[in-house]
Amino acid sequence: MKIIVPMAGMGKRLRPHTLTTPKPLLPIAGKPIVQRLVEDIVSISDQKVEEIAYVVGRFGEAAEKHLITVAESLGAKGTIHYQDEALGTAHAILCAASALNGPVTVAFADTLFKADFKLDTTKDGVLWVQKIDDPRQFGVVIVNEENTITEFKEKPQEFVSDLAMIGIYYFKDGNALKNELQFLIDNNITNGGEYQLPDALRNMVKKGARFAPGKVSDWMDCGNKEAMIDTNTKVLGYISNTLVIPSSASLINATIVPPCFIGENTVIQNAVIGPYVSLGNNARVENAVVSHSILQNESKVTNAVVTNSMIGIGSQVSSAAQVLSISDYSNIK
């Protein structure tokens, strides 16, 4: 099986954090979102993953090397494919056309999930969905009495279904998907000015493809700052029994309230960390209390009480109680 990860979006809802770091590379519990995503898929898949194809913008050589390393650490080949223009989800997947053969999982890198990943081999694919209270802002699927997907609706303003697509898809035949994606491009079939995956799926169903809805036990969004903090909290909860304080960390009169993630070469002095805090490498927390927050590499918090916050790379916070969302290399006093 191959995994295709479209991740070239600009992440506007997460600004200012995505002004210098692509959203899929922002950390959740100490690892980039995309790394957690592919690790989760590989760990629960009953098929061997041969290739992980990342569809990126121009992220730079260091980021691309990291993505390749993640794939190789999972026993797969890593490949990089570019989407230089935002032309929609269908276009993004087709940018990795060379990987669209045989069994394929497509996973958009703006969400994490806990799901039953057993693949129904009697169907042509599986589309993982989550029941939601208000489906008007989501693409949803309609299923029949045999639990087979019959239709796709984008942001229906009148209720037709509460099964929202979460951005994880499995296709038994990647080449069949590739042909439908190419058909959209060749015939300029767009929705909102972009080539959209649901249009290709709709064509496949009309031609007889049978897709099953997959079950999700938890859907963790990474779309904005509040969602990132919530997802960081949930993931730390899931891995709470794996907390390891690295030997390179310096703890002086420090209290750590788990679950937390503590990076390499961190300094925690006269401080309380946690619960639900992720500290990046070389972060420093002195004379402070930090909870429910993400502090990225080389950030520093002193003489402050910080909660429900994201603090960017190399940023410094030294002030009273705060709820913050600050970009890299900022200074708050």
PyMOL commands that set and color helices and strands:
alter all, ss='L'
color gray80, all
select helices_A, chain A and resi 12-14+23-25+33-44+61-73+89-94+97-99+135-137+174-186+197-206+225-238+240-242
alter helices_A, ss='H'
color red, helices_A
select strands_A, chain A and resi 2-6+27-28+31-32+51-56+77-82+104-107+111-115+125-131+139-143+149-154+163-171+211-214+216-221+250-256+260-262+267-273+277-279+284-291+293-295+300-302+305-307+310-311+316-318+325-326+331-332
alter strands_A, ss='S'
color yellow, strands_A
deselect
rebuild
show_as cartoon
